[in-house]
Amino acid sequence: MKNKTGNKAESNEERKARLKTKREERQKIRNENRIDLQVYDTKTAAKILGLSEQRLRLWRCYGGGPVYIRYDRNSVTGKCFYTRESLENFINGSQCENTSQETARIQQAAAAR
């Protein structure tokens, strides 16, 4: 049987299968383009690092802390967030085997400012 356009009419089951395939393709594209960015506010990040919120605020001001994100353009009232990756990088970059390495790391950070 042919429809009005002259093409073979598809059965209801064929139509459902075709639509299901399209939905699955769209969902796959959405999943591929999804950004899985886990972010933490200052309070949670401080707990994860075992530091005070004030310490993170000072580091944001003077440098030396983990990389952060500020969504609001207002630098005074905008809320700051830390990605899981930035906290992990900060922790990994802070590891030292002895005090000589710690001193060298502190001097490098001071020279970078």
N, C-alpha and C positions, 0 to 999 in steps of 0.2 A: 504494500500500500504506500502511496506517495502523498506527501503533505502539499500545502498550497504552493510552496516554492519549487516543487518538482523533485525534491529530495526524498529519499526513502525515509519514512517515519520511523523513529526509534521507539522501542518498547519502553514501558515505564521502568523496567529493571535496568535497561541500558542507560537510560537518562540518569537514574539514581547512581549507577556506577560511575558515570562520567562526572557528575557533580561531586561525588565523594572524592574522586581522584583529584579534581581541581582544588577542593578544600584542603586535601592533604598536601598538595604542592604549595599552596599559599602558606600553610602552617609551617612547612619546612623552610620556606624563604624567611618567614618571620623569626623562626628559631635561629637561623644562621646569622641574621642581622641583629639579634638581641645582644645588648650589652649587659653582661653579668658583672656589674660593678658593685661590690659590697663596700658600703661606706659606714663609717662610725662617727658619731658626734664627738665633741671634745671630752665629755664626761666618760663615755664608753672607751674612747681611745686611751684616756688617762688610766682607767682601770686595767686595760689590757697591758699597758706598759708598766704598771705599778708606780705611776707618778701622780702628782697633783694636777688638777686642771690649770692651776696658776702657772705651773712649770711649762706646760704646753703653750699657754698664752705668751709667756716670756720668750720662749723659743720662736714663736711666730713673729714676735716683734724684733728680736735681736739675732735670730738665726741659730742654727745648730740642732734643730729638732726635725721631726719627720716632715715630708712634703705634705701639704694640705690643699684642700679645695675650698674656695669661698664662692658660693653661688650668687650671693647678692653683691652688687657692685659697690655698695656702701661699705667701705673698709672698717668703719667703726661698729656698725650694728649687724653686719652680715654674719650669718652663722657659718662656722667652719666645719669641714668634714675631713676625715682621713680615710684613704682607701686601705683595704687589707694589705695590698701590695706595698704601699708606702710604709706601713707599720712594720711589715716583715723586713723590708730593705733597711729600715732604720735599726731594727734589732740586729740584723746580720752585720751591718756596718759598725755596730758598737761592740762587737766581740773582740776581745783581746786575750792573748795567752799570758802576757806579763805586763808589768807597769811601763816598761820601755815602749811597748807598742801603744799603750794608752797615751803616753806623753806625745808620741809622734802623731797620733791621730788628732789630738787636741791642737797641736801646733799647725797641722795641715788645715784644720777647720778655721783657726784664727787667721791664717795667711789667706784663705779664700775670701774672707770678709773684706 
